[in-house]
Every structure is written in structure tokens, then in C-alpha cells.
Amino acid sequence: MKKLLLGAAVSALMTTSAFAETIGVSMALFDDNFLTVLRNGMQDYADEMDDVELQVEDAQNDVGKQLNQIQNFIASGVDAVIVNPVDTDATVAMTKAAADAGVPLVYVNREPVNVDELPENQAFVASDERESGTLETQEICRLLKEQGKGDGAKIVVMMGELSNQAARQRTQDIHDVIATDECSFMEIVEEQTANWNRTEAADLMTNWLSAGLEFDALVSNNDEMAIGAIQSMKAAGISMDEMLVGGVDATQDALAAMAAGDLDVTVFQDAAGQGKGAVDTALKLVRGEEVDQKVYIPFQLVTPENMEKFTSMN
């Protein structure tokens, strides 16, 4: 009788496992505030489902390590792979590895260079970066006019990693806004990368200030760099009442900086929503359901006037 019960239990376990769907997830970097929210969003959503398991790995900003993780996921028999790319120019090899094995693949948050040539069982889930830098820069433009600087204003730009499509597009957004009649009074006097990093941004701002650079606003590709720059400006005795600073992501640290009067504008990028969308898309591909190959989660402008609605979202 005991053997019969044991056999039934093992059979039930095997049946349950057979129907469980496993998704391998390779994140560009664990040590990043926004990507942490994205990763947690995926995990929390998967935890709500009894038959979905995530295997999450940290690529530690190493392209070679990320490709190895994808190959290992495939070799271990995962049902699908989700990738937050380290380098968006290095995704062709990742697409090929998954396509050759017939394993569905979903890129999340960072747009792959081959986004318009993905095979049928691959997709991209993110927010449309043409909105992010545009919303940010248009608001900085409006605020500069409000300050009476519509006849001429100098701005500095901090860029993310140049290998990353989001950094390139957000920077292009800035230039596109400045090219419009409404904001043509803005002049970029310095533009350099701080690699999405708070510490690098603080060092870059210190260098600019030490060189005597004068400007009216900072437009940053993300909140982390904006916060690092703010720290350096405050240490140098610059009043944040006069200086305008913009970022992107609407992280909790950014909203705290906004509440303190240091950050003037950010743009909400729904990290948890992107994570949920990536898991949903991967599961649909595994199950043979139709999906849009580009799934966009809208950006939203965040200012001191509406920031309260975003305080618990990222």
C-alpha cells in the first residue's frame, strides 16, 4: 500500500513538472536600480503562477558571459529565454543561438539592433525610447522659458552607455527637440557619457565644474546620472533652486530627489510593467499564441505636480 501511494505521489510530481514552463532570464546587470525593479517585476509575476519558473542570471555587464548564459539556458532545456541585453549591438548572435535551437526568445527593455529582423518566435518588450528623451527635453525647454531664459540657455547632456540603443535614442531625442522652433534657444555646451552610473556622473560633473563650465540645465539619459550630478553640484555650492535637472526612469531615489526640490523632471518608465509584459510574451510564444513582435509600455512625464501617483510604481 505504501509503495502504491509513493508511486502515485511520484507520478503526480512528474505530471506537474511536465506542465511547468521554465524561462531562462539573463539580465545585463543586477547592480542597477531600474533593472532591479524590472527583474523583481518578472519574478513577482511568475511567482503568482503555479506552473512558471524563472531561472535568473546576472551577466555583470559582460557580453560574452551573457551569450554563454543564453547557450546554457538552451542546453538545459528551458522553454523560453528572456534577455535584457548588455550590448544592443550584440544581439544578432543571441537571436541566432535561440533560433537555431527553436527556443522562443524575448528581448526586454533594451532594443536589439536586429529588432526589425527577428524571427517569428522572438519579440521585443519595452517602452518607445522616442518618447523618453522627447518628454524630458520638452519639459526642460518649458521650464527654461518659465525662468525667462527663452532668449538663450546653455545645457549639458549626460549620456548612458554608448553601446546601448536607449542611450543613443534618448540623446537623439534631445537634439531633435532642440531642432524645433520652440526650443531652438537651447544650446548644448557639453555632452559626454557617464555610462548610466551615479558615481561616474558625479565625477564628470565635478570635472565640468572644475573647468569653469557654465550652464542652465542638465539633461540626463537616466535618473542615476542626474542624481550623481546633483550631488556634485550641491557639493560645489550650486543652488538647485536655479539649476534645472532632468532624468528618465522615475526611480524611487529620483522621486525623493524631486520631493527635495533637486530634480525637476523625470519620465516614468514602467519597469514592473515591462517585466510582466516580457513574461507574458514569452509564455504566449511557448504556447504558440499570436504576439506582437514589438510590445510598447508607454512612458509618462513626471513633475513635482504629479509625482505622488508614481511614488509606489518603480
N, C-alpha and C positions, 0 to 999 in steps of 0.2 A: 504493500500500500504506500509506504514511504517512497519507494522507487518510482511509483506511478505519479505521485504528487510532485516529486522532484523533476521528473520528465516533463510534466505539464508546465511547471514553472519555467524550465529552460526553454521549452517550445514557445511560451508566451513572450519570454525575453527576446528570443530570436525574431519573432514576428514583429515586435515593437521596434527592434533595431533595424529590421529590414525596411520599415517605412519611414524611419528617421532620415532627415535630409541634412547633410553636413556641408557647410560653406567655409572654405578657407579664406581668411581675410588678411591681406598684407597692407599694413599702414606705413606710410612714409616715415613717420616719426611718432613715438609715444610722447616725447617730451615737448609738447606743443599744446597750449590751452585750447585752441579751437578744435584741433584734431582729437583731443581727448574727449570733448563733448560729442564729436562725430562718432568716435569709437564706442562711447558709452551708449549713444542713441541706438546703434546697431545691436549692441549686446542686450540692452534693456528690452528692445522689441523682440529679439529672438527668445529671450527668457519668458516672454508671455506665451510662447507657443511650445507645446509639449514635444513636437516632432522636429524641431530645428535646433541644430547645434552649430555654434561658431568656433572655429579654431583661429585665434587671432595672433599674428606675429608682428614684431617691430622690425622694420627694415633699417632703422637707425640712419636714415638719410643716405643709404648706400644702394646704388642702382644694381650692382652685381648681387648683393645679398637679397634684394627684392626679387630678382629674376630666379634665383635659387629657391626662394620660398615658394614661388608660383610653381616651379617644376616639382618641388617636393609635395605640394598640395595635390597636384595632378597624379603623381606616382602613388600617393597614399589612397587615392580613390575618392576624393571629395566630389560632391555632386555639382558644385559651382565654386567660382573664385570671385572675390571682390578685391579690387586693388585701388588704393589711394597712392598714385604714382609719386615716386621720389623725383623723377625727371620726366616731364611730359613729352620730351623728345625721344624717350627710350621705350615707348610703349609698343612699337611695331613688333619687337621680339617677343613681348609678353602676349600680344594678340596671337602671334603665330604658334607659340607654345600651347596655348589653350585650344586654338582652332584645330591644330594637328591631332590633339587628343580628344576632340569632340566635347570638351568641357565648357559649359557656359561661363562667361566672364563679364563682370560689371565693373567699370571704372567709376569711382566716386570722387566728387569734389574738384578734382583737377583734370582739366580737359586733355585727353590724349591727342598727340599730334595727328593720329590717323582716325580721328573721330568720324570723319565723313566716309571712311572706307571699312568700317567694322563689319565683320561677317554677321549673318543673321542671328547667331546665338550669343552676340555680345551687345552691350549697351553702355550708356554714359548717364549718370545721375549727378546733378549739381545745380548750381544757380548760374544764370546767364551773366557772365562777367562784363558784358557790355553795359549792364545796368549799374554795377557796383561803383566803379570809379566815376561814372557819369553822375549818379545821385550825389556822391560825396563832393565832387568838384563844383557842381551847380550850387550846392548849399554854401560852400565856402565863397563862391562868387557873390551870392546874395548877401552874405554877412559882411563881406568887404565893402559892398556898396552901402550897406546899412551903417558902416563905420565912417562913411564919407570918403572912401578910397577908390571910388569908381573912375577916377581920372588916371589912376596908375597904382598898381600894387605888385610887390615882389613876393614870389612864393618859392619854397624849396620842396622838392619831391623826394621821398624815400621809397625805394623800390624793394620788392621781395626778391627771391632768388630768380636770377635771370633765365635759368633753365626751366622756369615754371610758367606755363601759359597764363595763369591768373595774374602773375606779376606783369607780364608783358601787356596783357589786355587792359588791366587797370591803369597802367601808365599811359597807354594809348588813349584811354578814355579821358584822362586829364588833358592831354594835348588836344583832343577833339573838342572838348568843352571850351578851352581857351581859344580855339579857332573860330568860335561862334561870335557874332557881333555883340551879343550881350555880355560876354566875358573876355573880350579881346584885350581889355585893360590889364589883365593879369600877365605877368612876365616871370618865367621860370629862370631863377638866377643860379640854381644848383640842383642837380639830380643825380643821386647815387644809390647804390643798393646797400641795404643793411640786412639782407637775407632773412626777412621775416622776424628777426631776433631783437629782443628788447635791449640786451647788453650791447650788441653791435650798433644799434640805433643811438644809444646813449653816447657811445664813443664817437660816432660820426657827427652827432650834433655838437659835442664838445670841440671837435676839430673845426667845424664850421665857425663856431663862436670865437674860438681862439684866433682864427684867421681874420676876424673882424667882419664876417659876412652879416649883412643886414637884410631883413625880410619881414613881411607882414603876416605870412601864414605858412603852415606846414601841411602838405597833403601827403598822407602816408598810405601805402598799399594795404596796410593792416593795422589793427589796434596795438599789437605788441610793440611795433616800431614807434608808433605815436606815443605810447606810454614811456618808452625809453628816452625819447627825445624830450618829452615834457620834464622828466626827472632832471635831465641835464640843463634845460633852460631855467628851471626853478633854482637849481644849484648855482647858476650864474646870475641870479637876481632878476631874471626877466619876469615881468608881471603877466600872468596868464589872463588877466582881465583884458589886456590889449592884444595879445597874440592869439591868432586863430589856429586851431589844430583839428584835422580830420583824420579818421581812420575807417577801417572796414572790419566787420565781424560782429560787433556788439557783444563782446565777451563780458563776463561779469566784472572783470578788472576795468574794462573800458567804461562800463556804466558807472562804476564807482568813481572813476576819474571825471566823468561828466557831471555826476552829482556834486563833486567837489569844485566844479567850475573850471576844470583844467582842459577837458576835451569838449569841443564844440559840436562835433558831428561825427556820427559813425553810421554804418549801414548794416542792418541785421541780415546775417546770412544764417539760415536755419540749419545748423549743424545736425541736430537730432532728426529733423525732417529729411535731410539728405541721407542720413544713416538708415532710417526706416525705409525710404524710397529705394535705396540700394538693395536691402534685404528682400523687399517685395519684388523688385525686378529680377533678382537672381532666382527666387523661387518660381516666378512665372516662367522664366526661361527653362528651368529644370523640368517643369510640368508641361512644357510645350505650349504654353499660352501665348497669345499675342502681346507684344510690348512695344512701346515707342522706343526707338533707339536713342533718343535724346529726351531725358526727363528733367525738366527745369522746375526748381523750387524758387519762387520769386524772392528778390531782395526787397528790403523795406528801409526807407530813410528813418534814422533815429536822431532826435534832437532833445534838448532839455525839456521841451514842452510835452513830448510823448513817450519819454524813456520809461515811465513806470510800467507800461504794458509789456516791456521786454525784459524786465528785471529777473524773471524766472524762466526765461526761454533758452538762454545759452549758458 
